[in-house]
Amino acid sequence: MPVEFDCQKLELALKTETKGENYPFSLHIFDSVASTNQTLWNLLAEGAKPWSVVIAKQQTAGRGQWGRQWISPTGGLYLSVAIAPKLEASASYQLTLASAWGIASHLHQLGVDVGIKWPNDLVINSRKLGGILTETKINNGYITQAVIGVGINWKNPVPETGINLEMWQASYITKPISCLEMLTWAVLRGIESGMECLAQEGISILLSRYLGLLSNIGDKVYIDNLAGTVVGVTSQGKLRVSMETYDKTDINTTELYIEPGTISLGYRKSSI
């Protein structure tokens, strides 16, 4: 059964929370687009303002990180948000950290046991719930525009390593997320609060909150056939991995800093 989207219901929820004041979002709803990110870039080129939002029931050419395809059948949430951050180009990774923490934090407040898989995925029980794709435009070394793309599994089919919210909350008498509009509200407010934290508190505070929801702490990883343990994330967004090496007399510990996209932390397959 197709999932319908009630734009008026979402707008009412957003306006109710802000009491009609400082309501930043301009919503654009589509049945189908190639990519919500690309559609929003097109709108920005036509004069759309920051906090414009594109939401689609499906994407036919969705994009993930590092050029991967994002399968986007009906039943999921696919949205993109435009922002105008005041950041140097080298700090673009902070937008992804802020979005991931903000969304995960708001879902937690609603009762969803979601974590963050470094650097940009949302997970439940070590299975992928959603992902974030940040794209930017740069001028003179600074980010002039950015688009935050988010895909969350709601009722759509998922692979063995994925999970959707309806699957996860099937056993709940009162579901934490009652409808797609509620999920959309949580994602939009999460992105907004993440950007507020980054702008007002700075990367150190944001990173400490991000680490509080990071699911990879303690994970074993292999680099050049040597075992290491994930111990955190640097202020530059790199994964911190503690490596132990042995010689005849001692154990030596060193720490490596891994760039996003250079190793895979993997997913657990569903047992359902």
C-alpha positions in Angstrom: 0.0 0.0 0.0 1.6 3.3 -1.0 2.6 5.7 1.8 1.0 9.1 1.5 2.5 12.3 2.8 0.5 15.0 4.5 2.3 18.3 4.0 -0.2 20.2 6.1 0.2 17.8 9.0 4.0 18.3 9.0 3.7 22.1 8.7 1.3 22.2 11.6 3.7 20.1 13.8 6.6 22.4 13.0 4.7 25.6 13.5 3.1 24.3 16.8 6.6 23.6 18.3 7.9 27.1 17.3 4.5 28.7 18.1 4.6 30.1 14.6 7.8 32.1 15.3 11.1 31.7 13.4 9.6 28.9 11.4 12.5 28.4 9.0 11.4 25.6 6.6 10.1 26.0 3.1 8.7 22.6 2.0 8.7 21.3 -1.5 7.0 17.9 -1.8 7.3 15.6 -4.9 6.0 12.1 -5.8 9.2 11.2 -7.5 12.5 12.8 -8.3 15.9 11.6 -9.6 17.6 12.9 -6.4 16.3 15.2 -3.7 19.8 16.7 -3.4 19.9 17.6 -7.1 16.4 18.9 -7.1 17.2 21.2 -4.2 20.4 22.4 -5.9 18.2 23.3 -8.9 15.8 25.2 -6.7 18.7 27.1 -5.1 19.9 28.1 -8.5 16.4 29.5 -9.2 16.6 31.6 -6.0 15.4 29.3 -3.2 16.6 30.3 0.3 18.4 28.5 3.1 16.2 26.0 5.0 14.3 25.1 1.8 13.4 21.4 2.0 12.8 18.9 -0.8 10.9 15.7 0.2 10.1 12.9 -2.3 8.2 9.6 -2.0 10.9 8.0 -4.0 14.1 8.7 -5.8 15.0 7.1 -9.1 18.8 8.0 -9.0 19.5 8.5 -5.3 23.1 9.1 -4.3 25.0 7.9 -1.2 28.5 8.7 0.0 31.5 8.3 -2.3 29.4 8.0 -5.4 27.4 4.9 -4.3 23.8 4.4 -5.4 21.1 4.9 -2.7 18.2 2.6 -3.5 15.1 4.7 -2.7 11.8 2.8 -3.2 8.4 4.2 -2.0 7.9 3.8 1.8 11.1 5.5 2.9 11.8 9.1 3.9 14.0 11.0 1.4 14.6 14.6 2.0 17.2 17.3 1.5 17.7 20.6 3.4 19.6 23.7 2.2 21.7 25.6 4.7 24.2 28.5 4.5 26.9 27.6 7.0 29.8 30.0 7.9 32.5 27.4 7.7 35.9 27.0 5.9 35.8 24.4 3.1 38.1 22.1 5.1 35.4 21.9 7.9 32.6 20.5 5.7 32.7 17.2 7.5 31.4 19.0 10.6 28.0 19.4 8.8 27.7 15.7 8.5 28.6 15.1 12.2 26.2 17.8 13.3 23.3 16.3 11.2 24.0 12.8 12.3 24.1 13.8 16.0 21.0 16.1 15.8 18.9 13.5 14.0 19.9 10.6 16.3 19.4 12.8 19.4 15.9 13.7 18.4 15.0 10.1 17.5 16.3 9.1 21.0 14.1 11.7 22.6 11.1 10.0 20.9 12.1 6.6 22.2 14.0 5.2 19.1 17.2 3.3 20.2 19.3 4.7 17.3 23.0 5.1 17.2 25.6 6.6 14.8 27.9 4.5 12.6 30.9 6.6 11.7 30.8 8.9 9.9 27.3 9.3 8.5 25.0 6.4 9.0 22.1 5.8 11.5 21.8 2.3 12.9 19.6 0.2 15.1 20.9 -3.1 16.5 24.0 -2.8 14.2 21.8 -2.6 11.1 21.4 0.4 8.8 18.4 2.6 9.4 19.5 5.6 7.3 22.3 7.7 5.9 23.4 11.3 5.3 25.0 12.8 2.2 26.4 16.3 2.5 27.2 18.4 -0.6 28.7 21.8 -0.6 29.6 24.8 -2.9 32.8 26.6 -2.2 34.0 30.2 -2.9 37.3 31.6 -1.8 37.9 28.7 0.6 34.5 29.0 2.4 31.3 27.1 2.1 28.7 29.3 0.5 25.9 26.8 0.3 25.3 23.2 1.5 22.7 20.6 1.0 22.1 17.9 3.6 20.5 14.8 2.1 18.9 12.2 4.4 17.4 8.8 3.7 15.6 6.9 6.5 13.9 3.5 6.2 10.3 3.8 7.3 8.2 1.1 5.6 10.3 0.5 2.5 11.9 -2.9 1.9 15.5 -3.2 3.1 18.5 -5.5 2.5 19.6 -8.1 5.1 21.9 -5.6 6.7 19.2 -2.9 7.0 16.2 -2.3 9.2 13.2 0.0 8.8 11.3 1.7 11.7 8.1 -0.2 11.2 10.0 -3.5 11.5 11.8 -2.3 14.6 8.7 -1.0 16.4 6.3 -3.8 15.4 6.2 -5.2 18.9 5.4 -1.8 20.5 1.9 -1.2 21.8 2.4 2.5 21.4 4.8 3.2 18.6 7.6 5.8 19.2 7.2 7.0 15.6 3.5 7.0 14.7 3.7 8.3 11.1 6.0 9.5 8.3 5.2 13.1 9.1 6.4 12.6 12.7 9.7 11.1 11.4 10.1 14.0 9.0 9.6 16.5 11.8 12.3 14.7 13.9 14.8 14.7 11.1 14.2 18.4 10.2 14.4 19.5 13.9 17.4 17.3 14.3 19.3 18.9 11.5 18.4 22.3 12.8 19.5 21.6 16.4 22.7 20.0 15.1 23.6 23.2 13.2 22.7 25.3 16.2 25.0 23.2 18.4 27.8 23.6 15.9 27.4 27.4 15.5 26.9 28.2 19.2 28.9 25.5 21.0 31.6 24.7 18.5 33.1 21.4 17.2 34.5 20.2 20.6 31.1 20.2 22.3 29.4 18.8 19.2 32.0 16.0 18.9 31.5 15.0 22.5 27.8 14.6 21.9 28.4 12.8 18.7 30.7 10.3 20.5 28.0 9.7 23.1 25.8 8.1 20.3 28.6 6.5 18.3 28.0 2.7 18.0 31.6 1.9 16.8 33.5 2.5 20.1 35.3 -0.8 20.9 34.8 -2.3 17.4 37.6 -4.4 16.1 39.0 -3.3 12.7 41.8 -4.6 10.5 44.3 -2.3 8.8 47.0 -3.9 6.6 46.1 -7.3 8.3 46.8 -5.9 11.8 44.0 -5.7 14.3 42.9 -2.4 15.9 40.2 -1.1 18.2 38.0 2.0 17.5 38.5 4.4 20.4 36.9 7.6 19.0 36.8 10.3 16.3 39.2 13.3 16.0 38.1 16.9 15.8 38.9 16.6 12.1 36.3 13.8 11.7 38.9 11.0 11.3 38.3 7.6 13.0 40.7 7.0 15.9 42.0 3.4 16.0 44.3 2.1 18.7 46.8 -0.5 17.3 48.9 -2.9 19.4 52.2 -4.3 18.1 54.3 -6.9 19.9 58.0 -7.6 20.0 60.0 -10.0 22.1 60.0 -7.7 25.2 57.1 -5.3 25.0 53.7 -4.4 23.8 53.5 -1.1 21.9 50.4 1.0 21.4 50.0 3.5 18.6 47.0 5.4 17.4 46.0 5.7 13.7 43.7 8.4 12.3 41.6 7.0 9.4 40.0 9.2 6.7 36.3 8.5 5.9 35.8 6.2 3.0 39.1 4.4 3.4 37.9 1.4 5.5 34.5 -0.3 5.9 33.1 -0.9 9.4 30.5 -3.3 8.1 27.0 -4.3 9.1 25.4 -7.3 10.7 22.8 -9.2 8.7 19.3 -9.4 9.9 18.1 -12.5 11.6 14.5 -11.7 10.9 
